[in-house]
Amino acid sequence: MIVAGGWLGLVAALAAPIAPAKIVVLTFDDASTSHHTVARPILKRYGFGATFFITEGFTFPTNKHDYMTWRQIADLHRDGFEIGNHTRDHLGITEKTVPRLATQLEVIAARCRENGIPAPVSFAWPGNKFHVTALTVLQQAGIRFARRGGEPEVPYSVGGGPPYEPGADHPLLIPTTGDARPNWTLEDLKRAVVQARDGHIAVLQFHGVPDGEHPWVNTPRERFEEYMAWLHQEGFTVIALRDVARYIDDKNLPADPMAVINRRLKANPPPVSPSTR
Ligand SMILES: [Zn+2]
């Protein structure tokens, strides 16, 4: 028998709807030219959403063979894709660099506004390095969603992490479920996205498709085409990071952002071998 208080508790817990199965968040890092030339037409063909995280780091200012122009980035926005912030200099976030983060975010937000793109509400931690003292800086900059890597739950060398659990994972520490690597095959992609069930969402991280300057995270064009065709054929719903808003109760964020991470580490300690990053 369920008493009235029980029902009220249930209603509170269901303030945000539970994510249906087969939801995939698609993200691209580092503003590779191939995001415009290769990914864009494929995603438009299938009606997929995606987030493109922009940095002016690496050789972005001068190397327009490997990195998009702001005009190309604006095209992606006009097509309905999300433009996210990845800091001006691809700044790795540690306790020491947190004081520089606000300016780093503001430069990219200003460039977006200059190019007719709204200031980003999504962020990807550069190099997947995160530090909890940066969360308030992100919030103050208007960032509502942030994607990290699969660490610390899963070593970097594995190329992925846990599925995203809305409600349990803090929205500024959303894990990468599948992190595409040069040696990936369709089987690796399947291993990641099969976890998009039981209210969990699979988050994919790509770099260039292909990637000129970062061969260790390159995805060949043919593989990328194969992955997207398979997701389409299997009926996955492919969305941008900002679209997870509907599964989050903003008034009920986890009090301890590290709690779910520590819970997973305790339940499933990773091997002691060091990260190969
Ligand atoms: Zn990056």
Residues whose N, C-alpha, C, O or C-beta is under 5 A from the ligand:
A	BS01	ZN	D29 D30 P126 G127
